[in-house]
Amino acid sequence: MAQVTTLPTEQPSMPDRRAGPAEPLSVQKAIEEVNQVITALREALDDMEEVLETLELAERQKNADEQEIESLRHALRQFQRPRER
């Protein structure tokens, strides 16, 4: 019969809540880090909005190009038709 060995599972260490309130400097550092994350997210949102505008412009240009191509095809067909007498 094969022997199964189990490894002890590691639990993430939790801060000891009985130690007392957090140091004011660590709370201030956490606030600063959260503000940095907020700033980074706002910058990312601005970048994504710029990308969206570029994509919308590209889509409008593609549609205009397709209409122009269809118009040119129509004109070409008019030239290629045998003339009726």
Secondary structure as a PSIPRED ss2 file (coil, helix, strand):
# PSIPRED VFORMAT (PSIPRED V4.0)

   1 M C   1.000  0.000  0.000
   2 A C   1.000  0.000  0.000
   3 Q C   1.000  0.000  0.000
   4 V C   1.000  0.000  0.000
   5 T C   1.000  0.000  0.000
   6 T C   1.000  0.000  0.000
   7 L C   1.000  0.000  0.000
   8 P C   1.000  0.000  0.000
   9 T C   1.000  0.000  0.000
  10 E C   1.000  0.000  0.000
  11 Q C   1.000  0.000  0.000
  12 P C   1.000  0.000  0.000
  13 S C   1.000  0.000  0.000
  14 M C   1.000  0.000  0.000
  15 P C   1.000  0.000  0.000
  16 D C   1.000  0.000  0.000
  17 R H   0.000  1.000  0.000
  18 R H   0.000  1.000  0.000
  19 A H   0.000  1.000  0.000
  20 G C   1.000  0.000  0.000
  21 P C   1.000  0.000  0.000
  22 A C   1.000  0.000  0.000
  23 E C   1.000  0.000  0.000
  24 P H   0.000  1.000  0.000
  25 L H   0.000  1.000  0.000
  26 S H   0.000  1.000  0.000
  27 V H   0.000  1.000  0.000
  28 Q H   0.000  1.000  0.000
  29 K H   0.000  1.000  0.000
  30 A H   0.000  1.000  0.000
  31 I H   0.000  1.000  0.000
  32 E H   0.000  1.000  0.000
  33 E H   0.000  1.000  0.000
  34 V H   0.000  1.000  0.000
  35 N H   0.000  1.000  0.000
  36 Q H   0.000  1.000  0.000
  37 V H   0.000  1.000  0.000
  38 I H   0.000  1.000  0.000
  39 T H   0.000  1.000  0.000
  40 A H   0.000  1.000  0.000
  41 L H   0.000  1.000  0.000
  42 R H   0.000  1.000  0.000
  43 E H   0.000  1.000  0.000
  44 A H   0.000  1.000  0.000
  45 L H   0.000  1.000  0.000
  46 D H   0.000  1.000  0.000
  47 D H   0.000  1.000  0.000
  48 M H   0.000  1.000  0.000
  49 E H   0.000  1.000  0.000
  50 E H   0.000  1.000  0.000
  51 V H   0.000  1.000  0.000
  52 L H   0.000  1.000  0.000
  53 E H   0.000  1.000  0.000
  54 T H   0.000  1.000  0.000
  55 L H   0.000  1.000  0.000
  56 E H   0.000  1.000  0.000
  57 L H   0.000  1.000  0.000
  58 A H   0.000  1.000  0.000
  59 E H   0.000  1.000  0.000
  60 R H   0.000  1.000  0.000
  61 Q H   0.000  1.000  0.000
  62 K H   0.000  1.000  0.000
  63 N H   0.000  1.000  0.000
  64 A H   0.000  1.000  0.000
  65 D H   0.000  1.000  0.000
  66 E H   0.000  1.000  0.000
  67 Q H   0.000  1.000  0.000
  68 E H   0.000  1.000  0.000
  69 I H   0.000  1.000  0.000
  70 E H   0.000  1.000  0.000
  71 S H   0.000  1.000  0.000
  72 L H   0.000  1.000  0.000
  73 R H   0.000  1.000  0.000
  74 H H   0.000  1.000  0.000
  75 A H   0.000  1.000  0.000
  76 L H   0.000  1.000  0.000
  77 R H   0.000  1.000  0.000
  78 Q H   0.000  1.000  0.000
  79 F H   0.000  1.000  0.000
  80 Q H   0.000  1.000  0.000
  81 R C   1.000  0.000  0.000
  82 P C   1.000  0.000  0.000
  83 R C   1.000  0.000  0.000
  84 E C   1.000  0.000  0.000
  85 R C   1.000  0.000  0.000
